[in-house]
Amino acid sequence: MILGLLLGLLSATGVAAGERPRPAAAETLLPCPTQGPGFVRAPGSRTCFRLSGRAAGNLDLRPGRGGLETAPGVSGRFAIDTRADTDLGPVRTYVRIGQGRR
């Protein structure tokens, strides 16, 4: 009886023995021009988001006792900006993580 139930379930899903089910095709992000440039909307959502960032590197050269002294420097920033139109009005969340000088 249990074997019959398992065979019925396998035949209902259409997956043969040793065969993996294929994942559904990934949906693409939709542009969200009402919120500004660079914003996209995930399918099935009312929230628009934008990911942005930057990275920079430099090398400071200074005269020192034994010749030239060097001091490397790096900086970077990553930002997430989300905007949604809700029943209570627009809601915005902005998070920026940064390191280094500006």
N, C-alpha and C positions, 0 to 999 in steps of 0.2 A: 504494500500500500504506500509506504514512504517512497519507495523507488519510483512508483508510478507518478507520485506527486512531483518528485524532482525532475523526472523526464518531461512532465507537462510544463513545468516552469522553464526549463531550458528551451523547449520548442516554442514557447510563447515569446521569449526574448529574441529568438532568431540567431542566437550565437551557437555555433557548432563547437564541439569539443576541441580544445587546443587553439581556439581562435579568440583573439582579444577584441572587445568591443571598441569601435572607433569613437574618439571624442567628437563632439559637435564642432562645427566650424566656428572659429573665433569671430565675434562680431567686431566691427571696426568702431573707432571713436568718431563721434560726429562733431563738426565744428560748432562753436557756440559764439557767433559774432556779436550777439547783444551784450555780452559781458566784456568784450574787448579783444584785442589781438592775442592769439596764442591760447585762448581758452577752448577746451573740448568738453564734450558731454559723453559720459558713459551710457551705452544703450540701456534703456529702461530706467533711467534716473533723471531727476530734475536738477541735479547738481552739476555745475560746470567747474572745472579745475584747470590750473596752469602750473606746470613745473618749470622752474628756471634756476639758473645758477651761473657761477663763473669760477674760474681758477686762474691764478697768476703766480709767476715765479720771477725772482730777481737775484742778482748777485752784486753785492756792494764791494767795491775795491777801494782800499785805503792804504796810504803809505804807512808802513810800520817799521819796527826796529830792524828786522831781517829782510826787508824788501816789501813786497806787496802783501797785505792781509786781505783775505776774502771772507765775506759773511753771506751765506745764502739765505734767502727769505722766500717764504711761500705764503699765500693767502687763498682763501676760497669761501664760497657762500653757496647755499642751496635754499631755495624758497618754494613753498607750496601755498598757493592761493586758491581757496574754494569759495564759490558763491552759489547760493540757492535761493529761489523764489519760493517762499512758504506761505501758508495761509495767514500768518501774522505779519508778513512783509519780507523784504530781502534780508538774508543772513550771510555774513562774510566771515571767513576764518583765514588768517594769514599767519604762517609760521616761517621764520627765517633762522637758519643756523649758519653761523659764520665763524671764521677763524682768521686771524691776521689783521693787518692794518688796512685802513681804507683811506 
